[in-house]
Amino acid sequence: MPNEVLTELVDGVRIITLNRPHRHNAFDDAMSDLYQPILYEALEETESVAILLRGEGRSFCSGRDVAVLGHRARDESDFHFVRRHQESRLRMMDSAKPIVAALKGAVIGGGCEMALAADVRVAAPGLKMAVPEINYGLLPDTGGTQLLTSLIGPARAKYMVMSGERIDTQTAYEWGAVDFVVDESELDAKAMDIARSFAGKPPIALAMAKQMIDLMHGPAIRTGTRAELLAQTALFKTEDYAEARAAHREGRKPVYKGR
């Protein structure tokens, strides 16, 4: 368990590696408890100027482990559970440090939202990017609706959120959900080159550049993310959510009441 999130400092870049490859780096509660303090320390430390997020194995991150979907390891409400996880995304966006994500394989649900909260995304062929929460009677809740809209526009964001369908590497690149595409053998090196380039720049100018550019969408994204919190808290209590979970557990097609 202690090795499910790895970290190292290279040339002013804090590299954070998700290391649960047998589950496509899906987060359970234990992994979340390891990841969050590591991320927060990376955002605040003076030793690094940029951050690189990557996943070990075949995938970047497949989101929350469906085996623990709806489970609350802590004695907390749905509201506080979602709000706590939103903080990771908001801190990424508010951080003065540029964040680069190296994407491959599954980039699903919360893993997709984590990638979207980065400043630059490098992808390999074979990408499967999706926000499939609607298939469970839920919606993205850590900024996905807002970040997707700012990157790919409202119509395409609606398609992804309302269908839950996956998009591939080429589509993600054409739509603007990823910024660079390279062979998987070059993925880590390309992402590291970009992060290292950022780390070599004057830190104050770097921070101001990120802040000025983010003013275009940042305040709206923060407001919309908190709206996701309210929506998700309500959806956890719906009959549709209960039916979606039961259908998934029983291996059948869900039957929704409709209204």
N, C-alpha and C positions, 0 to 999 in steps of 0.2 A: 504493500500500500504506500509506503513513504516514497517509492520511486515512480508513482503514477504521474507526477509532474516534475520535470527536470529543468534545471536552470544553469546557465553559464554566462560569463562575461567575456566577449571577444571584441577587441578593437573598439571599445566604447559602445558596443551593442549588447543589450541584455537579451539572450536567447531563451525563450520559454518553450519547452517541448511537452506536449501532451503525450503521455506514455502509457496508454491503456489499449494497445493495438488489437488485442483479441476481441474488443468490443467497439472497434473503429473509433476509439478515444471518446466514447460516450461517457457523460458525466453521471456518476452516482453521487450520493451525499458526501461520502468520504473524499472522493476526488475533488468535489467542489470546495470542501473545507481546506484542502491542500492548495488548490489553485488560487483562490481569492487573496490570501495574504502574500503569496509570491508575486502576483500581479501588482498589488498595491505597493509592495516594497519596490518593485521595479519602476513603477511610475514616480516614486518619490526619491529614490536614491540619487546621489550625485555622481556615482561612478559611471553610469550609462547616460548616453544622450539619445539613443534610439532603442526600440524594442522590436524583436522579431518573434512572431508566433508561428509555431509549426507543429505537426503531428507525426509521431512515430508510426511506422507501419504503412498500411495501404491508404489510410484516410487522414484528413485533417481533424474533423470532429463530427460525429453523427448526432450531437445534441444531448438531450437528457436520455439516459438509459430507460428504454420503455419498461424494463423490469421493475423500475421504481417510480413509474409515472403516477403522480398523485400522492406518493408517499411523503411524509413529513418527518424526517429524523428528529428534528427539534420540535418542541411543544409550541408551535406557532401557527397562526392563521394563514390562509391562502394569501391574504393581502400582504402580510409581512414576509412570507416566503418569496413572493414575486418581487416585492420591493427590494429585498436584500439582493436578489440576483440582478435586478436592474442597475444597481449601483456599480457593478463591474463595467457595464457598457458605458454608463454615463461618465465614469472616471476615465475610461479610455478616451472618450471624445473630449473631455475637459483637460486632459493631460497636455502639458507643454511638449511632450516628446512625440515624435512621429512613430507610428506603429505600422510595421509591414507584416502581412500574413502570407505564408506559403501554403497554397491550397492544392489538395489532391484528393481523389476518391470522394468519400462522403463529406459533404459540407451541408449538414442538415439541421433544421430547427435552431436550437440555441447555438450550434456550431456555425450555422450560416449567419446568425446575428452577430456572433463574435467576429467573424470575418468582415462583415459589413461595417463594424465599428472601427476597424483598422483604417489607416489613412491610404495605404496602397496594398493592392492584392495581386499576387503573382500566382498563376494557375498552371497546372499540368493537364494534358489530355486525360480524358476519363473522369472528369469532374461530374459529380452529381449534386447539384445545388438545389435546395428546396426549403420551403417553410411549410411543412405538412400538418401543422397543428389542427387545421380545420377538419382533418380526418378523424380527430379525437374529440370533436365538438369544442375545440378551443381556437385561439388565435396566437400569433407571435406576441410575446410580452416583454421582450427586452430590447425594444427599439426597431424590430424588423419591419413593421409597416412603414415607419417613418424613414428609415435608412434606405430601404428599397426604393421608395418614392423619390427620394433625393437623387439616387443614382440612376435609376432606369425609367423614371416617369410614372405617373399615376396609373395609366392603363395596364402597363406590364406588371406593375406592383400588384394591382388588383387581380390580374391573371394568376400570379404566383400565390398570393395569399388566399384567394377564393377557390382555387382549384387544388392547391397543394401539390401540383405536378412539379417534377424535377426538370431542370434545364441542364444542358451539357456545357462543356467548356466553350465551344464556339458561340453558342447562344449567349452565354454569360459575358463573353468578350464583346460581342456585337452590341449587346444591350447596355454595356457599361458597368456590369456587376463585378467584373475583374478588369485589371488594367494591363497585364502582360500575360502572354502565354508562351511557355517554353516546354521542351521535353522534360519528362519527369527526372531524368538523370541530371538535368541542369537546374531543377527547381530550387533546391536549397542554396546553391551558389548564386543564382540570380537574385533571390530574395535577400541574401546576405550582402551582395554587392550594393543593392539599393539602400539597405539599412546602414551599411558602413559609410556610404556616401553621405547620408544624412548626418551620421555621427561625426563626420569630419568638418561640418559647418559650424559657424558661431552659434552657440546654443540659444542666446537671447533672440537673435534674428530668426532662427529656426522656429522658436516658440511663437514669436509674433506672427510669422508667416502662417503657421497653422491656425492661430486664433483668428486672424483677419479673414482667411478663406472660409473658415467654419461659420463666420457670422452670416454667411449667405443662407444657411439652412439650420445652423445649430440651435437657436432658440426655439424654432418650430419643432425640431426633432425632440428636444427635451420635453416640451409641452405634450407632444403626441405620445411620447413614451409613458408619461404619467397617465395619459388617457388609456393606454394599453393596460396599465395596472388595474384601473377600475373595471374595464371590460373583462379582463381575465378573471378577476375575483368573482364577478357575477357569473361568468360561464362555468366556473367550477361547481356551481350550485344547480345547474340546469339538468333537466331530464335528458336532454340530448347528449350531454357529456357522460352521464351514467350509462346511457344506451350504447354510446360509442365504445366505452371501456368494456362493457359486457360483451358486445359483438366481437371485439378484438380478442378477448379472452376465450370466447367460445368458437372462434373461427368461422363466423358467419357475417353476412351483410347486415349493417345496422338498419333499423326501421325507425325513422324520426317522425314525430307527430306533426312537424311542419310549422306550427305556430305556438 
